[in-house]
């Protein structure tokens, strides 16, 4: 998957990126050195390569060169310039990773004249490394002649989450409901209450806004107070993506490009605010593939099933995982424990056959439905530990090449904590004790032990800067805590404090606000940023 943007909102959007050496030689086309063309339709002159736009009956019109082998899963930044597109046509081509057209850096797409920056996740099969960089144009779907120049391909060694511009109008409802529409009924079904959009209890009154298209992957953020109600977003295939209380971060496509806040149950008083939608440009991997035997070359070893083997559930056939129509409902699960709750993952897999649907679960009773075949990729926040596939009833299906990688979705320099200003009761785990209470923008401790609250946000190898304030102090000791650092500096007075630490443990992502010994006081304005 790739995304492209001009990224006009930042002078240097790549300042936190570390790139490897350019894999392409002579990307400026100073002559034909290092480049190979298949077919007579390419010409190289004037520091550029031009495709004539004529097919001549050939299915192999390619321009490329051998590159140093890049292994499965590498991410790349690809840049090039397009000019002189044939009148009435478009520059329509794919970018190859092998001369046989598979694997590809990305599938066919249309490019306008100008400079292009692509971020590409390597999705080749593990046994097929990238061995070439190639351009394969097509005269189908309006494709014609064009000129390409200034090609650069660099592996991304380290990066930070990168998103496009804000797409939502009036997402904080500071201008009432301006920019928003109601799917049915009147605007009386939604009111503005203290700067929040409040549903008046009608399950068919969806609040929506057109923000894009049905193909793009978006990052959606919003604050929700559901008041016991059920609300969802609809993806491209009308699948439900459910919202939770507190601050939500969701990655999804959108049905016809519309952002819907759609009730599923009639509850008066559910509120929403701070709605943000941005195109996903690039999110870096921060782990290798966590799935063992994801290509099923070792049968179903390392995988768990409802009922392994035969026609009663999942089985391995020709190094793919297969589920037959004879499997019972209880035997249609295929799963492996690889995730941590509240962490974000990039999950990819190939669906080779699929007569009904295959669901990818990310939480209890919450899933992403896959209705067709092909290569799939999802970004999600895990609320279960198992990477779990469920084959639909009467589905004769098969999957292969399963990958699950930890990703870092928060750009460097932004607060990785949700609800660090304690504006509401959600996102923090551990608020079951009556001695730890959130109110008035603070979390107040009245403890006689070492209890605390936490969020699962830390990533191994990253360095973080923490700041927080203590007020209302009366006794005891407060100390932030991680499994990597243990207790940090003891604090036993009002004031503003700072810590810098590196996460060395790969077992725990939990960051704790914790009483070390009978702390009685309040914590506020907690900021935790990668540095």
One Martini backbone bead per residue (centre of mass of N, CA, C, O) as a GRO file, in nm:
protein
  531
    1UNK     BB    1   0.099   0.033   0.019
    2UNK     BB    2   0.018   0.375  -0.078
    3UNK     BB    3   0.104   0.726  -0.054
    4UNK     BB    4   0.028   1.068  -0.161
    5UNK     BB    5   0.192   1.396  -0.120
    6UNK     BB    6   0.286   1.738  -0.063
    7UNK     BB    7   0.315   1.839   0.229
    8UNK     BB    8   0.254   2.161   0.302
    9UNK     BB    9   0.252   2.169   0.633
   10UNK     BB   10   0.566   2.103   0.589
   11UNK     BB   11   0.897   2.167   0.542
   12UNK     BB   12   1.001   1.882   0.704
   13UNK     BB   13   0.861   1.568   0.702
   14UNK     BB   14   1.166   1.399   0.722
   15UNK     BB   15   1.335   1.468   0.989
   16UNK     BB   16   1.280   1.159   1.130
   17UNK     BB   17   1.438   1.025   0.903
   18UNK     BB   18   1.602   0.717   0.798
   19UNK     BB   19   1.814   0.645   0.526
   20UNK     BB   20   1.929   0.475   0.285
   21UNK     BB   21   2.067   0.404   0.014
   22UNK     BB   22   2.044   0.441  -0.304
   23UNK     BB   23   1.927   0.190  -0.529
   24UNK     BB   24   1.952   0.385  -0.765
   25UNK     BB   25   2.105   0.419  -1.072
   26UNK     BB   26   2.079   0.682  -1.262
   27UNK     BB   27   1.806   0.863  -1.198
   28UNK     BB   28   1.889   1.105  -1.417
   29UNK     BB   29   1.957   0.999  -1.702
   30UNK     BB   30   2.279   0.978  -1.785
   31UNK     BB   31   2.180   0.798  -1.987
   32UNK     BB   32   2.169   0.425  -2.006
   33UNK     BB   33   2.297   0.355  -1.760
   34UNK     BB   34   2.159   0.064  -1.585
   35UNK     BB   35   1.939   0.039  -1.806
   36UNK     BB   36   1.641  -0.156  -1.890
   37UNK     BB   37   1.456  -0.260  -2.181
   38UNK     BB   38   1.124  -0.377  -2.260
   39UNK     BB   39   1.093  -0.292  -2.547
   40UNK     BB   40   1.052  -0.007  -2.788
   41UNK     BB   41   0.891   0.232  -2.606
   42UNK     BB   42   1.167   0.328  -2.498
   43UNK     BB   43   1.341   0.643  -2.411
   44UNK     BB   44   1.669   0.802  -2.366
   45UNK     BB   45   1.672   1.157  -2.282
   46UNK     BB   46   1.733   1.442  -2.127
   47UNK     BB   47   1.716   1.321  -1.832
   48UNK     BB   48   1.507   1.091  -1.946
   49UNK     BB   49   1.206   0.888  -1.970
   50UNK     BB   50   1.011   0.758  -2.253
   51UNK     BB   51   0.679   0.680  -2.323
   52UNK     BB   52   0.492   0.643  -2.616
   53UNK     BB   53   0.199   0.479  -2.589
   54UNK     BB   54   0.278   0.208  -2.733
   55UNK     BB   55   0.226  -0.138  -2.754
   56UNK     BB   56   0.253  -0.352  -2.999
   57UNK     BB   57   0.130  -0.620  -2.845
   58UNK     BB   58   0.266  -0.595  -2.571
   59UNK     BB   59   0.310  -0.726  -2.221
   60UNK     BB   60   0.636  -0.610  -2.205
   61UNK     BB   61   0.663  -0.291  -2.075
   62UNK     BB   62   0.988  -0.211  -1.958
   63UNK     BB   63   1.166  -0.035  -1.691
   64UNK     BB   64   1.499  -0.112  -1.552
   65UNK     BB   65   1.686  -0.235  -1.254
   66UNK     BB   66   1.918  -0.349  -1.064
   67UNK     BB   67   1.915  -0.422  -0.713
   68UNK     BB   68   1.969  -0.442  -0.407
   69UNK     BB   69   1.868  -0.662  -0.199
   70UNK     BB   70   1.539  -0.676  -0.056
   71UNK     BB   71   1.367  -0.766   0.203
   72UNK     BB   72   1.110  -0.865   0.351
   73UNK     BB   73   0.932  -0.568   0.470
   74UNK     BB   74   1.041  -0.333   0.348
   75UNK     BB   75   1.067   0.015   0.348
   76UNK     BB   76   0.981   0.291   0.119
   77UNK     BB   77   1.116   0.569  -0.069
   78UNK     BB   78   0.959   0.720  -0.355
   79UNK     BB   79   1.087   0.915  -0.633
   80UNK     BB   80   0.934   1.135  -0.891
   81UNK     BB   81   0.891   1.261  -1.226
   82UNK     BB   82   0.619   1.402  -1.420
   83UNK     BB   83   0.579   1.440  -1.784
   84UNK     BB   84   0.440   1.470  -2.085
   85UNK     BB   85   0.148   1.397  -2.120
   86UNK     BB   86  -0.066   1.268  -2.312
   87UNK     BB   87  -0.319   1.379  -2.474
   88UNK     BB   88  -0.597   1.242  -2.310
   89UNK     BB   89  -0.415   1.109  -2.097
   90UNK     BB   90  -0.222   0.886  -1.880
   91UNK     BB   91  -0.018   0.796  -1.612
   92UNK     BB   92   0.000   0.433  -1.625
   93UNK     BB   93   0.145   0.242  -1.352
   94UNK     BB   94   0.382   0.019  -1.228
   95UNK     BB   95   0.593  -0.105  -0.956
   96UNK     BB   96   0.860  -0.307  -0.954
   97UNK     BB   97   1.047  -0.605  -0.802
   98UNK     BB   98   1.015  -0.777  -1.070
   99UNK     BB   99   1.015  -0.890  -1.394
  100UNK     BB  100   0.737  -1.068  -1.338
  101UNK     BB  101   0.554  -0.851  -1.156
  102UNK     BB  102   0.638  -1.044  -0.904
  103UNK     BB  103   0.668  -0.843  -0.697
  104UNK     BB  104   0.530  -0.529  -0.589
  105UNK     BB  105   0.537  -0.219  -0.475
  106UNK     BB  106   0.290  -0.138  -0.673
  107UNK     BB  107   0.019  -0.089  -0.829
  108UNK     BB  108  -0.177   0.041  -1.039
  109UNK     BB  109  -0.157   0.393  -1.138
  110UNK     BB  110  -0.230   0.738  -1.137
  111UNK     BB  111  -0.035   1.019  -1.271
  112UNK     BB  112   0.061   1.328  -1.241
  113UNK     BB  113   0.204   1.607  -1.296
  114UNK     BB  114   0.507   1.590  -1.115
  115UNK     BB  115   0.583   1.538  -0.786
  116UNK     BB  116   0.661   1.220  -0.621
  117UNK     BB  117   0.565   1.054  -0.307
  118UNK     BB  118   0.636   0.728  -0.183
  119UNK     BB  119   0.501   0.482   0.042
  120UNK     BB  120   0.633   0.147   0.091
  121UNK     BB  121   0.531  -0.173   0.151
  122UNK     BB  122   0.670  -0.469   0.184
  123UNK     BB  123   0.484  -0.756   0.004
  124UNK     BB  124   0.649  -0.987  -0.037
  125UNK     BB  125   0.757  -1.279  -0.052
  126UNK     BB  126   0.991  -1.421   0.143
  127UNK     BB  127   1.140  -1.572  -0.114
  128UNK     BB  128   1.103  -1.272  -0.265
  129UNK     BB  129   1.307  -1.053  -0.339
  130UNK     BB  130   1.416  -0.754  -0.424
  131UNK     BB  131   1.582  -0.699  -0.760
  132UNK     BB  132   1.409  -0.456  -0.876
  133UNK     BB  133   1.347  -0.155  -1.063
  134UNK     BB  134   1.019  -0.086  -1.212
  135UNK     BB  135   0.841   0.014  -1.513
  136UNK     BB  136   0.480  -0.055  -1.594
  137UNK     BB  137   0.300   0.024  -1.846
  138UNK     BB  138  -0.033   0.131  -1.965
  139UNK     BB  139  -0.305   0.152  -2.219
  140UNK     BB  140  -0.506   0.117  -2.020
  141UNK     BB  141  -0.728   0.316  -1.865
  142UNK     BB  142  -0.596   0.578  -2.031
  143UNK     BB  143  -0.322   0.512  -2.113
  144UNK     BB  144  -0.001   0.671  -2.191
  145UNK     BB  145   0.221   0.892  -2.252
  146UNK     BB  146   0.548   0.960  -2.084
  147UNK     BB  147   0.763   1.124  -1.840
  148UNK     BB  148   1.057   1.023  -1.653
  149UNK     BB  149   1.231   1.142  -1.348
  150UNK     BB  150   1.415   1.148  -1.074
  151UNK     BB  151   1.496   0.868  -0.942
  152UNK     BB  152   1.413   0.731  -0.610
  153UNK     BB  153   1.536   0.461  -0.379
  154UNK     BB  154   1.468   0.421  -0.025
  155UNK     BB  155   1.526   0.287   0.261
  156UNK     BB  156   1.365   0.261   0.574
  157UNK     BB  157   1.508   0.266   0.886
  158UNK     BB  158   1.366   0.535   1.006
  159UNK     BB  159   1.051   0.658   1.148
  160UNK     BB  160   0.747   0.848   1.133
  161UNK     BB  161   0.451   0.938   1.154
  162UNK     BB  162   0.248   1.016   0.852
  163UNK     BB  163   0.034   1.288   0.756
  164UNK     BB  164  -0.201   1.466   0.638
  165UNK     BB  165  -0.431   1.679   0.619
  166UNK     BB  166  -0.703   1.824   0.728
  167UNK     BB  167  -1.055   1.715   0.646
  168UNK     BB  168  -1.219   1.844   0.867
  169UNK     BB  169  -1.503   2.032   0.930
  170UNK     BB  170  -1.569   2.125   1.235
  171UNK     BB  171  -1.463   1.905   1.465
  172UNK     BB  172  -1.528   2.100   1.738
  173UNK     BB  173  -1.803   2.266   1.711
  174UNK     BB  174  -1.756   2.591   1.712
  175UNK     BB  175  -1.980   2.600   1.449
  176UNK     BB  176  -2.155   2.392   1.526
  177UNK     BB  177  -2.299   2.214   1.236
  178UNK     BB  178  -2.107   2.309   1.041
  179UNK     BB  179  -2.048   2.072   0.771
  180UNK     BB  180  -2.292   1.901   0.855
  181UNK     BB  181  -2.498   1.601   0.842
  182UNK     BB  182  -2.817   1.435   0.819
  183UNK     BB  183  -2.943   1.139   0.720
  184UNK     BB  184  -3.201   1.174   0.913
  185UNK     BB  185  -3.403   1.409   0.953
  186UNK     BB  186  -3.319   1.655   1.173
  187UNK     BB  187  -3.121   1.876   1.362
  188UNK     BB  188  -3.274   1.788   1.628
  189UNK     BB  189  -3.101   1.513   1.659
  190UNK     BB  190  -2.875   1.739   1.693
  191UNK     BB  191  -2.667   1.889   1.944
  192UNK     BB  192  -2.511   2.153   2.119
  193UNK     BB  193  -2.291   2.060   2.405
  194UNK     BB  194  -2.026   2.199   2.516
  195UNK     BB  195  -1.880   2.151   2.225
  196UNK     BB  196  -2.082   1.910   2.153
  197UNK     BB  197  -2.214   1.639   1.991
  198UNK     BB  198  -2.562   1.546   2.045
  199UNK     BB  199  -2.757   1.281   2.078
  200UNK     BB  200  -3.130   1.228   2.084
  201UNK     BB  201  -3.197   0.896   2.040
  202UNK     BB  202  -3.154   0.827   1.724
  203UNK     BB  203  -3.057   0.552   1.532
  204UNK     BB  204  -3.098   0.699   1.225
  205UNK     BB  205  -2.909   0.961   1.311
  206UNK     BB  206  -2.666   1.043   1.113
  207UNK     BB  207  -2.348   1.184   1.130
  208UNK     BB  208  -2.203   1.371   0.846
  209UNK     BB  209  -1.903   1.373   0.614
  210UNK     BB  210  -1.727   1.471   0.339
  211UNK     BB  211  -1.359   1.373   0.286
  212UNK     BB  212  -1.340   1.154   0.030
  213UNK     BB  213  -1.280   0.819  -0.026
  214UNK     BB  214  -1.292   0.446  -0.066
  215UNK     BB  215  -0.954   0.386  -0.064
  216UNK     BB  216  -0.847   0.540   0.159
  217UNK     BB  217  -0.641   0.567   0.433
  218UNK     BB  218  -0.739   0.653   0.767
  219UNK     BB  219  -0.709   0.879   1.036
  220UNK     BB  220  -0.912   0.857   1.333
  221UNK     BB  221  -1.018   1.113   1.560
  222UNK     BB  222  -1.195   1.096   1.885
  223UNK     BB  223  -1.434   1.207   2.124
  224UNK     BB  224  -1.618   0.993   2.358
  225UNK     BB  225  -1.960   0.985   2.508
  226UNK     BB  226  -2.184   0.719   2.519
  227UNK     BB  227  -2.381   0.651   2.758
  228UNK     BB  228  -2.429   0.333   2.658
  229UNK     BB  229  -2.391   0.348   2.368
  230UNK     BB  230  -2.389   0.273   2.010
  231UNK     BB  231  -2.109   0.322   1.780
  232UNK     BB  232  -2.021   0.390   1.426
  233UNK     BB  233  -1.823   0.310   1.147
  234UNK     BB  234  -1.801   0.307   0.790
  235UNK     BB  235  -1.673   0.126   0.557
  236UNK     BB  236  -1.642   0.045   0.231
  237UNK     BB  237  -1.823  -0.238   0.313
  238UNK     BB  238  -2.015  -0.163   0.566
  239UNK     BB  239  -1.850  -0.199   0.803
  240UNK     BB  240  -1.803  -0.212   1.141
  241UNK     BB  241  -1.660   0.058   1.347
  242UNK     BB  242  -1.614   0.082   1.671
  243UNK     BB  243  -1.670   0.275   1.947
  244UNK     BB  244  -1.524   0.439   2.230
  245UNK     BB  245  -1.455   0.550   2.513
  246UNK     BB  246  -1.300   0.836   2.450
  247UNK     BB  247  -1.008   0.814   2.283
  248UNK     BB  248  -0.988   0.770   1.934
  249UNK     BB  249  -0.799   0.535   1.719
  250UNK     BB  250  -0.850   0.500   1.363
  251UNK     BB  251  -0.819   0.262   1.088
  252UNK     BB  252  -0.976   0.350   0.772
  253UNK     BB  253  -1.206   0.329   0.557
  254UNK     BB  254  -1.473   0.487   0.355
  255UNK     BB  255  -1.791   0.523   0.276
  256UNK     BB  256  -1.772   0.709   0.002
  257UNK     BB  257  -1.602   0.920   0.197
  258UNK     BB  258  -1.767   0.897   0.466
  259UNK     BB  259  -1.829   1.037   0.785
  260UNK     BB  260  -1.978   0.831   1.022
  261UNK     BB  261  -2.211   0.870   1.297
  262UNK     BB  262  -2.354   0.564   1.405
  263UNK     BB  263  -2.615   0.444   1.549
  264UNK     BB  264  -2.727   0.129   1.739
  265UNK     BB  265  -2.858   0.290   1.985
  266UNK     BB  266  -3.102   0.442   2.196
  267UNK     BB  267  -2.920   0.722   2.327
  268UNK     BB  268  -2.921   0.977   2.536
  269UNK     BB  269  -2.617   1.185   2.533
  270UNK     BB  270  -2.422   1.135   2.319
  271UNK     BB  271  -2.079   1.242   2.259
  272UNK     BB  272  -1.883   1.462   2.026
  273UNK     BB  273  -1.529   1.539   1.955
  274UNK     BB  274  -1.243   1.606   1.802
  275UNK     BB  275  -1.253   1.564   1.486
  276UNK     BB  276  -1.017   1.363   1.292
  277UNK     BB  277  -0.890   1.355   0.943
  278UNK     BB  278  -0.624   1.156   0.790
  279UNK     BB  279  -0.399   1.070   0.575
  280UNK     BB  280  -0.205   0.792   0.518
  281UNK     BB  281   0.136   0.785   0.448
  282UNK     BB  282   0.315   0.679   0.710
  283UNK     BB  283   0.406   0.371   0.893
  284UNK     BB  284   0.627   0.236   1.098
  285UNK     BB  285   0.810  -0.020   1.164
  286UNK     BB  286   0.905  -0.192   1.500
  287UNK     BB  287   0.902  -0.487   1.371
  288UNK     BB  288   0.892  -0.787   1.310
  289UNK     BB  289   0.749  -1.062   1.238
  290UNK     BB  290   0.533  -1.221   1.479
  291UNK     BB  291   0.474  -1.447   1.296
  292UNK     BB  292   0.462  -1.794   1.291
  293UNK     BB  293   0.419  -1.948   1.008
  294UNK     BB  294   0.274  -1.753   0.778
  295UNK     BB  295   0.326  -1.966   0.517
  296UNK     BB  296   0.270  -2.276   0.595
  297UNK     BB  297   0.538  -2.462   0.563
  298UNK     BB  298   0.455  -2.599   0.866
  299UNK     BB  299   0.174  -2.595   0.843
  300UNK     BB  300   0.002  -2.549   1.172
  301UNK     BB  301   0.230  -2.451   1.313
  302UNK     BB  302   0.161  -2.222   1.584
  303UNK     BB  303  -0.136  -2.282   1.548
  304UNK     BB  304  -0.480  -2.229   1.624
  305UNK     BB  305  -0.787  -2.425   1.656
  306UNK     BB  306  -1.099  -2.543   1.692
  307UNK     BB  307  -1.032  -2.791   1.470
  308UNK     BB  308  -0.791  -2.980   1.371
  309UNK     BB  309  -0.829  -3.084   1.071
  310UNK     BB  310  -0.974  -3.160   0.805
  311UNK     BB  311  -1.333  -3.099   0.777
  312UNK     BB  312  -1.352  -2.951   1.086
  313UNK     BB  313  -1.146  -2.724   0.967
  314UNK     BB  314  -0.839  -2.635   0.967
  315UNK     BB  315  -0.586  -2.662   0.706
  316UNK     BB  316  -0.316  -2.790   0.518
  317UNK     BB  317  -0.248  -2.678   0.165
  318UNK     BB  318   0.005  -2.604  -0.016
  319UNK     BB  319   0.097  -2.381   0.193
  320UNK     BB  320  -0.199  -2.340   0.312
  321UNK     BB  321  -0.490  -2.212   0.459
  322UNK     BB  322  -0.783  -2.423   0.511
  323UNK     BB  323  -1.145  -2.390   0.474
  324UNK     BB  324  -1.441  -2.559   0.494
  325UNK     BB  325  -1.786  -2.605   0.464
  326UNK     BB  326  -1.788  -2.835   0.703
  327UNK     BB  327  -1.742  -2.642   0.914
  328UNK     BB  328  -1.804  -2.540   1.210
  329UNK     BB  329  -1.844  -2.268   1.398
  330UNK     BB  330  -1.630  -2.359   1.624
  331UNK     BB  331  -1.406  -2.435   1.368
  332UNK     BB  332  -1.328  -2.124   1.230
  333UNK     BB  333  -1.065  -2.082   1.387
  334UNK     BB  334  -0.757  -1.881   1.345
  335UNK     BB  335  -0.467  -1.864   1.568
  336UNK     BB  336  -0.230  -1.621   1.729
  337UNK     BB  337  -0.015  -1.518   1.989
  338UNK     BB  338   0.114  -1.163   1.928
  339UNK     BB  339  -0.035  -0.948   2.105
  340UNK     BB  340  -0.100  -0.630   2.255
  341UNK     BB  341  -0.282  -0.447   2.443
  342UNK     BB  342  -0.316  -0.123   2.286
  343UNK     BB  343  -0.169  -0.186   2.034
  344UNK     BB  344  -0.021  -0.136   1.715
  345UNK     BB  345  -0.098  -0.282   1.382
  346UNK     BB  346   0.034  -0.449   1.095
  347UNK     BB  347  -0.180  -0.637   0.874
  348UNK     BB  348  -0.109  -0.914   0.656
  349UNK     BB  349  -0.271  -1.087   0.370
  350UNK     BB  350  -0.374  -1.368   0.172
  351UNK     BB  351  -0.654  -1.425  -0.041
  352UNK     BB  352  -0.729  -1.702  -0.246
  353UNK     BB  353  -1.012  -1.784  -0.114
  354UNK     BB  354  -1.377  -1.663  -0.117
  355UNK     BB  355  -1.726  -1.722  -0.075
  356UNK     BB  356  -1.776  -1.506   0.164
  357UNK     BB  357  -1.593  -1.466   0.457
  358UNK     BB  358  -1.325  -1.290   0.644
  359UNK     BB  359  -1.242  -1.242   0.979
  360UNK     BB  360  -1.076  -0.982   1.167
  361UNK     BB  361  -0.986  -0.972   1.490
  362UNK     BB  362  -0.951  -0.694   1.760
  363UNK     BB  363  -1.207  -0.777   1.937
  364UNK     BB  364  -1.472  -0.828   2.113
  365UNK     BB  365  -1.701  -0.850   1.861
  366UNK     BB  366  -1.463  -0.732   1.669
  367UNK     BB  367  -1.431  -0.659   1.309
  368UNK     BB  368  -1.282  -0.732   0.986
  369UNK     BB  369  -1.420  -0.755   0.671
  370UNK     BB  370  -1.361  -1.003   0.407
  371UNK     BB  371  -1.507  -1.043   0.067
  372UNK     BB  372  -1.242  -1.115  -0.088
  373UNK     BB  373  -0.963  -1.117  -0.276
  374UNK     BB  374  -0.625  -1.082  -0.190
  375UNK     BB  375  -0.441  -0.827  -0.069
  376UNK     BB  376  -0.411  -0.745   0.280
  377UNK     BB  377  -0.449  -0.438   0.489
  378UNK     BB  378  -0.417  -0.354   0.843
  379UNK     BB  379  -0.494  -0.106   1.085
  380UNK     BB  380  -0.464  -0.161   1.448
  381UNK     BB  381  -0.616  -0.190   1.767
  382UNK     BB  382  -0.558  -0.398   2.025
  383UNK     BB  383  -0.803  -0.605   2.242
  384UNK     BB  384  -0.635  -0.859   2.175
  385UNK     BB  385  -0.387  -1.122   2.153
  386UNK     BB  386  -0.520  -1.246   1.905
  387UNK     BB  387  -0.470  -1.357   1.585
  388UNK     BB  388  -0.794  -1.369   1.421
  389UNK     BB  389  -0.965  -1.602   1.218
  390UNK     BB  390  -1.291  -1.605   1.044
  391UNK     BB  391  -1.491  -1.830   0.883
  392UNK     BB  392  -1.753  -1.837   0.713
  393UNK     BB  393  -2.030  -1.982   0.658
  394UNK     BB  394  -1.976  -2.191   0.394
  395UNK     BB  395  -1.664  -2.145   0.362
  396UNK     BB  396  -1.434  -2.166   0.093
  397UNK     BB  397  -1.102  -2.116   0.210
  398UNK     BB  398  -0.786  -1.913   0.181
  399UNK     BB  399  -0.455  -1.854   0.326
  400UNK     BB  400  -0.157  -1.629   0.326
  401UNK     BB  401   0.098  -1.448   0.431
  402UNK     BB  402   0.126  -1.373   0.744
  403UNK     BB  403   0.132  -1.045   0.904
  404UNK     BB  404   0.271  -0.894   1.218
  405UNK     BB  405   0.325  -0.546   1.309
  406UNK     BB  406   0.461  -0.318   1.483
  407UNK     BB  407   0.352   0.025   1.535
  408UNK     BB  408   0.400   0.386   1.493
  409UNK     BB  409   0.138   0.640   1.519
  410UNK     BB  410   0.312   0.855   1.671
  411UNK     BB  411   0.454   1.132   1.634
  412UNK     BB  412   0.723   1.288   1.692
  413UNK     BB  413   0.640   1.505   1.974
  414UNK     BB  414   0.391   1.357   2.065
  415UNK     BB  415   0.148   1.252   2.263
  416UNK     BB  416   0.100   0.910   2.361
  417UNK     BB  417  -0.118   0.998   2.544
  418UNK     BB  418  -0.439   0.951   2.659
  419UNK     BB  419  -0.573   1.176   2.854
  420UNK     BB  420  -0.343   1.371   2.998
  421UNK     BB  421  -0.574   1.595   3.107
  422UNK     BB  422  -0.829   1.468   3.237
  423UNK     BB  423  -1.124   1.519   3.086
  424UNK     BB  424  -1.183   1.214   3.155
  425UNK     BB  425  -1.246   0.854   3.238
  426UNK     BB  426  -1.060   0.757   3.006
  427UNK     BB  427  -0.787   0.520   2.891
  428UNK     BB  428  -0.739   0.448   3.176
  429UNK     BB  429  -0.595   0.192   3.376
  430UNK     BB  430  -0.723   0.137   3.723
  431UNK     BB  431  -1.017   0.283   3.806
  432UNK     BB  432  -1.121   0.086   4.065
  433UNK     BB  433  -1.020   0.263   4.277
  434UNK     BB  434  -1.133   0.489   4.523
  435UNK     BB  435  -0.824   0.620   4.548
  436UNK     BB  436  -0.869   0.679   4.225
  437UNK     BB  437  -0.944   1.001   4.075
  438UNK     BB  438  -1.121   1.171   3.819
  439UNK     BB  439  -1.099   1.538   3.831
  440UNK     BB  440  -1.053   1.850   3.724
  441UNK     BB  441  -0.787   1.762   3.551
  442UNK     BB  442  -0.732   1.513   3.753
  443UNK     BB  443  -0.540   1.275   3.944
  444UNK     BB  444  -0.636   1.129   4.251
  445UNK     BB  445  -0.464   1.039   4.549
  446UNK     BB  446  -0.559   0.792   4.832
  447UNK     BB  447  -0.308   0.610   4.950
  448UNK     BB  448  -0.151   0.292   5.109
  449UNK     BB  449   0.007   0.216   4.842
  450UNK     BB  450   0.107   0.099   4.489
  451UNK     BB  451  -0.100   0.217   4.321
  452UNK     BB  452  -0.244   0.256   3.973
  453UNK     BB  453  -0.204   0.381   3.637
  454UNK     BB  454  -0.242   0.292   3.276
  455UNK     BB  455  -0.061   0.263   2.957
  456UNK     BB  456  -0.012   0.104   2.630
  457UNK     BB  457   0.276   0.282   2.465
  458UNK     BB  458   0.539   0.138   2.461
  459UNK     BB  459   0.864   0.110   2.287
  460UNK     BB  460   1.114  -0.058   2.197
  461UNK     BB  461   1.404   0.165   2.191
  462UNK     BB  462   1.268   0.409   2.301
  463UNK     BB  463   1.271   0.759   2.374
  464UNK     BB  464   1.153   0.952   2.660
  465UNK     BB  465   0.956   1.236   2.761
  466UNK     BB  466   0.857   1.347   3.090
  467UNK     BB  467   0.568   1.531   3.211
  468UNK     BB  468   0.453   1.677   3.534
  469UNK     BB  469   0.207   1.741   3.792
  470UNK     BB  470   0.197   1.848   4.135
  471UNK     BB  471  -0.081   1.852   4.365
  472UNK     BB  472  -0.218   1.844   4.676
  473UNK     BB  473   0.000   1.777   4.873
  474UNK     BB  474   0.056   1.561   5.187
  475UNK     BB  475   0.172   1.257   5.113
  476UNK     BB  476   0.419   1.065   5.022
  477UNK     BB  477   0.502   0.874   4.713
  478UNK     BB  478   0.584   0.953   4.378
  479UNK     BB  479   0.616   0.726   4.077
  480UNK     BB  480   0.703   0.644   3.795
  481UNK     BB  481   0.646   0.340   3.578
  482UNK     BB  482   0.847   0.066   3.450
  483UNK     BB  483   0.980  -0.239   3.359
  484UNK     BB  484   1.253  -0.109   3.261
  485UNK     BB  485   1.305   0.114   3.510
  486UNK     BB  486   1.111   0.129   3.712
  487UNK     BB  487   1.137   0.338   3.940
  488UNK     BB  488   1.158   0.657   3.955
  489UNK     BB  489   1.166   0.948   4.077
  490UNK     BB  490   1.108   1.079   4.369
  491UNK     BB  491   0.795   1.239   4.481
  492UNK     BB  492   0.719   1.502   4.764
  493UNK     BB  493   0.596   1.755   4.589
  494UNK     BB  494   0.513   2.025   4.458
  495UNK     BB  495   0.520   2.035   4.092
  496UNK     BB  496   0.742   2.024   3.812
  497UNK     BB  497   0.829   1.736   3.607
  498UNK     BB  498   1.116   1.537   3.476
  499UNK     BB  499   1.177   1.266   3.233
  500UNK     BB  500   1.429   1.038   3.095
  501UNK     BB  501   1.379   0.739   2.885
  502UNK     BB  502   1.448   0.391   2.809
  503UNK     BB  503   1.331   0.113   2.631
  504UNK     BB  504   1.436  -0.238   2.693
  505UNK     BB  505   1.174  -0.383   2.707
  506UNK     BB  506   0.960  -0.640   2.528
  507UNK     BB  507   0.708  -0.709   2.737
  508UNK     BB  508   0.637  -0.399   2.810
  509UNK     BB  509   0.405  -0.103   2.748
  510UNK     BB  510   0.379   0.014   3.032
  511UNK     BB  511   0.256   0.319   3.179
  512UNK     BB  512   0.296   0.458   3.507
  513UNK     BB  513   0.091   0.592   3.761
  514UNK     BB  514   0.248   0.586   4.093
  515UNK     BB  515   0.242   0.472   4.400
  516UNK     BB  516   0.500   0.401   4.628
  517UNK     BB  517   0.391   0.547   4.915
  518UNK     BB  518   0.107   0.676   5.014
  519UNK     BB  519  -0.017   0.871   4.806
  520UNK     BB  520  -0.120   1.228   4.849
  521UNK     BB  521  -0.255   1.353   4.546
  522UNK     BB  522  -0.196   1.528   4.230
  523UNK     BB  523  -0.226   1.474   3.873
  524UNK     BB  524  -0.104   1.660   3.578
  525UNK     BB  525  -0.010   1.722   3.268
  526UNK     BB  526   0.061   1.463   3.089
  527UNK     BB  527   0.374   1.405   2.911
  528UNK     BB  528   0.460   1.173   2.632
  529UNK     BB  529   0.765   1.175   2.438
  530UNK     BB  530   0.933   1.122   2.165
  531UNK     BB  531   1.312   1.167   2.104
   0.00000   0.00000   0.00000
